[in-house]
């Protein structure tokens, strides 16, 4: 009852903000590492048929509307268990993150001079360490830009969540159940006839933009620090 109740002092905006952070956090924790790994693989195996096929698949996924991924997540993750959940919503959002991060990472790594990796290999670095410690590190600013674009996209997606996380009028951060989210609150508030709902939608949109901007500034500062060698 404590996890799913209109607790005092926790209005719909607080619930939507917490739900958005939960969904984006899970989606990022799953999608970003997979996307980075896929991008490194595409770069390392550039020119092979498997890499070409995976690159084409990533391009196809980038062109798929978000609502389609939401329907697929509903069919595979919601309908079998019989209820909406934050897990399903995060999975749909992660499916948006992976191809975007993978393709951006692949394109950015291709800009690194091959001599840099060859020098590391000549010094005795194993191939995997060269990719991580030399090539990827030299591309940190570009990779971070791709991650920011992916996070900004999923932070404002409402269509997949309509079929997965669904929304919740109560305070709930249980990933096994439906949760509220800022994009859903913007959608429902903007379409509703209530003036209060429309004001909440405007405030939610402003907070969403400010949050993405703050995350972007923090991530870029961290990336610049890594590029300078941690100084």
VOPAGU-2260 file (C-alpha; in pm, 1 decimal, decimal comma):
REM VOPAGU-2260
SITE   aa  ch    i         X         Y         Z
SITE  UNK   A    0       0,0       0,0       0,0
SITE  UNK   A    1     292,5     235,3      67,3
SITE  UNK   A    2     435,1     188,0    -282,0
SITE  UNK   A    3     101,1     251,4    -450,4
SITE  UNK   A    4     -81,9     527,9    -271,8
SITE  UNK   A    5    -151,0     898,2    -310,0
SITE  UNK   A    6      94,1     978,3     -29,8
SITE  UNK   A    7      75,7    1318,0     131,4
SITE  UNK   A    8     298,0    1578,8     -27,7
SITE  UNK   A    9     344,7    1376,6    -346,1
SITE  UNK   A   10     137,1    1519,8    -625,7
SITE  UNK   A   11     103,4    1398,4    -983,9
SITE  UNK   A   12     399,8    1608,4   -1094,9
SITE  UNK   A   13     636,7    1449,6    -841,8
SITE  UNK   A   14     513,9    1104,4    -940,8
SITE  UNK   A   15     563,2    1181,9   -1310,4
SITE  UNK   A   16     913,0    1318,1   -1252,8
SITE  UNK   A   17    1017,7    1015,9   -1045,8
SITE  UNK   A   18     868,0     778,4   -1301,6
SITE  UNK   A   19    1048,1     952,9   -1588,4
SITE  UNK   A   20    1379,8     922,7   -1405,8
SITE  UNK   A   21    1312,6     555,5   -1336,1
SITE  UNK   A   22    1227,1     477,1   -1698,0
SITE  UNK   A   23    1514,5     677,3   -1845,7
SITE  UNK   A   24    1757,4     535,8   -1589,6
SITE  UNK   A   25    1673,7     173,5   -1664,9
SITE  UNK   A   26    1666,4     235,7   -2040,8
SITE  UNK   A   27    2002,5     412,6   -2028,5
SITE  UNK   A   28    2162,7     151,6   -1803,2
SITE  UNK   A   29    2061,7    -118,9   -2050,9
SITE  UNK   A   30    2076,2      58,3   -2385,5
SITE  UNK   A   31    2391,2     270,9   -2357,7
SITE  UNK   A   32    2639,4     -11,6   -2278,5
SITE  UNK   A   33    2486,6    -233,3   -2548,0
SITE  UNK   A   34    2499,1      52,9   -2797,7
SITE  UNK   A   35    2861,5     132,0   -2712,4
SITE  UNK   A   36    2957,8    -234,2   -2744,4
SITE  UNK   A   37    2778,2    -260,6   -3076,9
SITE  UNK   A   38    2948,1      54,9   -3202,8
SITE  UNK   A   39    3290,2     -77,9   -3103,0
SITE  UNK   A   40    3215,0    -406,5   -3276,5
SITE  UNK   A   41    3101,4    -232,8   -3594,6
SITE  UNK   A   42    3418,2     -25,6   -3598,1
SITE  UNK   A   43    3649,7    -316,7   -3521,7
SITE  UNK   A   44    3487,6    -544,1   -3781,6
SITE  UNK   A   45    3435,1    -274,6   -4042,8
SITE  UNK   A   46    3422,2    -422,7   -4391,5
SITE  UNK   A   47    3287,9    -764,2   -4288,9
SITE  UNK   A   48    2946,5    -891,9   -4394,7
SITE  UNK   A   49    2828,1    -933,0   -4036,3
SITE  UNK   A   50    2916,5    -573,8   -3951,5
SITE  UNK   A   51    2742,6    -453,0   -4266,9
SITE  UNK   A   52    2428,7    -649,8   -4176,0
SITE  UNK   A   53    2427,1    -514,5   -3819,1
SITE  UNK   A   54    2482,4    -161,4   -3948,0
SITE  UNK   A   55    2186,6    -199,8   -4182,7
SITE  UNK   A   56    1972,4    -337,5   -3898,9
SITE  UNK   A   57    2063,4     -38,5   -3680,4
SITE  UNK   A   58    1967,3     199,3   -3962,6
SITE  UNK   A   59    1633,0      22,3   -4001,0
SITE  UNK   A   60    1563,4      48,3   -3627,5
SITE  UNK   A   61    1646,1     419,1   -3638,5
SITE  UNK   A   62    1374,7     465,2   -3897,4
SITE  UNK   A   63    1107,8     267,8   -3711,4
SITE  UNK   A   64     849,9     494,2   -3541,5
SITE  UNK   A   65     863,5     482,1   -3163,5
SITE  UNK   A   66     498,2     380,5   -3143,9
SITE  UNK   A   67     579,6      59,9   -3337,0
SITE  UNK   A   68     841,3     -34,9   -3078,0
SITE  UNK   A   69     581,9      33,6   -2810,5
SITE  UNK   A   70     337,1    -203,8   -2976,9
SITE  UNK   A   71     605,9    -472,0   -3005,2
SITE  UNK   A   72     694,3    -427,2   -2637,3
SITE  UNK   A   73     325,0    -455,4   -2547,5
SITE  UNK   A   74     294,0    -777,9   -2747,1
SITE  UNK   A   75     609,0    -935,7   -2604,3
SITE  UNK   A   76     630,9    -796,4   -2249,9
SITE  UNK   A   77     289,1    -669,4   -2143,5
SITE  UNK   A   78      31,2    -903,3   -2290,7
SITE  UNK   A   79     198,1   -1228,9   -2172,6
SITE  UNK   A   80     205,9   -1112,9   -1807,9
SITE  UNK   A   81    -130,0    -937,7   -1820,7
SITE  UNK   A   82     -31,1    -595,7   -1684,4
SITE  UNK   A   83     164,9    -282,8   -1773,4
SITE  UNK   A   84     505,8    -222,7   -1616,5
SITE  UNK   A   85     803,8       9,1   -1606,1
SITE  UNK   A   86    1019,7    -280,5   -1723,6
SITE  UNK   A   87     826,8    -295,5   -2049,7
SITE  UNK   A   88     845,0      82,0   -2090,5
SITE  UNK   A   89    1219,0      84,0   -2027,6
SITE  UNK   A   90    1269,0    -199,7   -2277,0
SITE  UNK   A   91    1086,7      -2,3   -2545,6
SITE  UNK   A   92    1296,8     306,4   -2471,4
SITE  UNK   A   93    1618,4     101,5   -2465,4
SITE  UNK   A   94    1531,9     -23,9   -2813,1
SITE  UNK   A   95    1546,2     340,2   -2922,7
SITE  UNK   A   96    1876,5     403,9   -2744,9
SITE  UNK   A   97    2077,0     106,7   -2876,3
SITE  UNK   A   98    2078,9     176,2   -3253,3
SITE  UNK   A   99    2131,7     549,2   -3208,7
SITE  UNK   A  100    2429,1     507,3   -2976,0
SITE  UNK   A  101    2570,3     224,2   -3188,8
SITE  UNK   A  102    2562,2     417,4   -3515,7
SITE  UNK   A  103    2694,5     736,5   -3358,6
SITE  UNK   A  104    2978,7     547,8   -3190,5
SITE  UNK   A  105    3063,5     369,2   -3514,0
SITE  UNK   A  106    3073,6     694,9   -3712,1
SITE  UNK   A  107    3276,1     879,5   -3449,0
SITE  UNK   A  108    3531,8     601,6   -3407,9
SITE  UNK   A  109    3585,1     600,8   -3783,6
SITE  UNK   A  110    3724,0     955,7   -3750,6
SITE  UNK   A  111    4010,7     840,1   -3525,6
SITE  UNK   A  112    4337,5     813,7   -3723,4
SITE  UNK   A  113    4425,0     444,8   -3778,8
SITE  UNK   A  114    4785,6     521,7   -3684,8
SITE  UNK   A  115    4673,9     581,6   -3326,3
SITE  UNK   A  116    4541,0     228,1   -3286,8
SITE  UNK   A  117    4834,5      82,4   -3479,3
SITE  UNK   A  118    5078,9     253,2   -3244,0
SITE  UNK   A  119    4905,7     103,5   -2941,6
SITE  UNK   A  120    4906,1    -242,6   -3099,5
SITE  UNK   A  121    5276,2    -204,8   -3181,8
SITE  UNK   A  122    5343,4    -129,3   -2815,5
SITE  UNK   A  123    5189,3    -461,4   -2717,5
SITE  UNK   A  124    4835,7    -350,4   -2624,8
SITE  UNK   A  125    4577,8    -624,8   -2684,6
SITE  UNK   A  126    4311,4    -542,4   -2941,3
SITE  UNK   A  127    4028,0    -502,8   -2689,1
SITE  UNK   A  128    4232,6    -269,7   -2470,4
SITE  UNK   A  129    4332,7     -63,0   -2772,8
SITE  UNK   A  130    3968,3     -16,8   -2864,1
SITE  UNK   A  131    3866,2      85,8   -2512,7
SITE  UNK   A  132    4166,4     278,0   -2380,5
SITE  UNK   A  133    4290,1     442,9   -2700,7
SITE  UNK   A  134    4029,7     461,1   -2978,0
SITE  UNK   A  135    3721,6     507,9   -2759,9
SITE  UNK   A  136    3895,2     753,3   -2528,8
SITE  UNK   A  137    4000,7     967,9   -2822,8
SITE  UNK   A  138    3636,6     979,2   -2933,0
SITE  UNK   A  139    3476,6    1056,1   -2597,0
SITE  UNK   A  140    3328,6    1397,3   -2691,5
SITE  UNK   A  141    3160,4    1256,6   -3002,6
SITE  UNK   A  142    3037,3     946,9   -2823,7
SITE  UNK   A  143    2893,6    1158,8   -2543,5
SITE  UNK   A  144    2709,7    1366,5   -2803,3
SITE  UNK   A  145    2548,2    1050,0   -2937,0
SITE  UNK   A  146    2449,1     941,1   -2587,5
SITE  UNK   A  147    2298,0    1284,0   -2518,1
SITE  UNK   A  148    2093,2    1269,1   -2836,6
SITE  UNK   A  149    1967,7     922,8   -2741,8
SITE  UNK   A  150    1875,7    1028,4   -2387,8
SITE  UNK   A  151    1704,1    1343,6   -2513,4
SITE  UNK   A  152    1497,8    1137,2   -2755,2
SITE  UNK   A  153    1378,0     877,7   -2505,2
SITE  UNK   A  154    1314,6    1142,0   -2238,1
SITE  UNK   A  155    1041,8    1296,9   -2449,6
SITE  UNK   A  156     884,0     983,1   -2597,9
SITE  UNK   A  157     524,8     926,4   -2493,9
SITE  UNK   A  158     400,6     685,8   -2763,4
SITE  UNK   A  159     588,4     372,7   -2644,7
SITE  UNK   A  160     487,3     440,2   -2284,5
SITE  UNK   A  161     117,6     444,4   -2372,6
SITE  UNK   A  162     145,9      72,0   -2451,7
SITE  UNK   A  163     391,3     -24,9   -2177,0
SITE  UNK   A  164     426,4     190,1   -1864,2
SITE  UNK   A  165      75,0     327,0   -1928,8
SITE  UNK   A  166      83,2     588,9   -1648,6
SITE  UNK   A  167     -31,8     587,8   -1289,4
SITE  UNK   A  168    -232,2     839,5   -1087,6
SITE  UNK   A  169     -75,4     708,1    -766,1
SITE  UNK   A  170     279,4     737,8    -635,9
SITE  UNK   A  171     460,0     424,4    -750,1
SITE  UNK   A  172     819,6     340,1    -833,9
SITE  UNK   A  173     760,3     -32,4    -860,7
SITE  UNK   A  174     912,0    -140,5   -1196,3
SITE  UNK   A  175     678,4    -441,0   -1201,8
SITE  UNK   A  176     374,6    -213,3   -1228,9
SITE  UNK   A  177     257,3      90,3   -1426,0
SITE  UNK   A  178     429,2     419,8   -1346,7
SITE  UNK   A  179     369,0     783,0   -1432,8
SITE  UNK   A  180     609,1     979,0   -1654,8
SITE  UNK   A  181     652,2    1338,1   -1766,9
SITE  UNK   A  182     586,2    1264,9   -2137,8
SITE  UNK   A  183     261,7    1090,5   -2046,0
SITE  UNK   A  184     158,8    1380,7   -1823,7
SITE  UNK   A  185     233,1    1625,8   -2105,0
SITE  UNK   A  186      26,7    1417,2   -2345,8
SITE  UNK   A  187    -275,3    1370,6   -2123,2
SITE  UNK   A  188    -264,0    1724,9   -1983,7
SITE  UNK   A  189    -240,1    1891,7   -2324,4
SITE  UNK   A  190    -532,9    1689,7   -2460,3
SITE  UNK   A  191    -752,5    1733,3   -2153,3
SITE  UNK   A  192   -1015,5    1999,7   -2101,0
SITE  UNK   A  193    -890,8    2092,7   -1753,3
SITE  UNK   A  194    -694,8    2416,0   -1718,8
SITE  UNK   A  195    -501,2    2262,8   -1429,3
SITE  UNK   A  196    -402,1    1968,4   -1646,9
SITE  UNK   A  197    -279,7    2198,4   -1922,1
SITE  UNK   A  198     -72,9    2399,2   -1675,2
SITE  UNK   A  199      81,0    2077,8   -1543,5
SITE  UNK   A  200     161,1    1980,0   -1902,2
SITE  UNK   A  201     339,4    2311,9   -1963,3
SITE  UNK   A  202     537,0    2282,6   -1640,0
SITE  UNK   A  203     625,3    1921,7   -1717,6
SITE  UNK   A  204     751,8    2022,9   -2062,2
SITE  UNK   A  205     965,2    2298,7   -1910,4
SITE  UNK   A  206    1111,1    2064,8   -1647,8
SITE  UNK   A  207    1179,5    1802,5   -1914,5
SITE  UNK   A  208    1371,6    2050,3   -2128,8
SITE  UNK   A  209    1564,0    2184,5   -1829,2
SITE  UNK   A  210    1649,9    1834,8   -1711,6
SITE  UNK   A  211    1783,4    1728,0   -2051,6
SITE  UNK   A  212    1985,1    2050,3   -2075,5
SITE  UNK   A  213    2131,6    2000,3   -1727,3
SITE  UNK   A  214    2221,5    1640,6   -1806,0
SITE  UNK   A  215    2383,7    1752,8   -2130,2
SITE  UNK   A  216    2600,6    2016,4   -1962,0
SITE  UNK   A  217    2710,2    1772,4   -1690,3
SITE  UNK   A  218    2790,9    1498,4   -1940,6
SITE  UNK   A  219    2989,6    1733,3   -2164,5
SITE  UNK   A  220    3194,3    1856,9   -1870,6
SITE  UNK   A  221    3268,5    1499,9   -1767,0
SITE  UNK   A  222    3364,6    1412,6   -2124,6
SITE  UNK   A  223    3597,7    1711,6   -2149,1
SITE  UNK   A  224    3761,6    1607,3   -1824,0
SITE  UNK   A  225    3817,0    1253,0   -1954,1
SITE  UNK   A  226    3958,9    1389,4   -2279,9
SITE  UNK   A  227    4207,5    1599,5   -2079,8
SITE  UNK   A  228    4322,3    1290,2   -1894,1
SITE  UNK   A  229    4117,1    1343,3   -1578,6
SITE  UNK   A  230    4277,7    1677,1   -1488,8
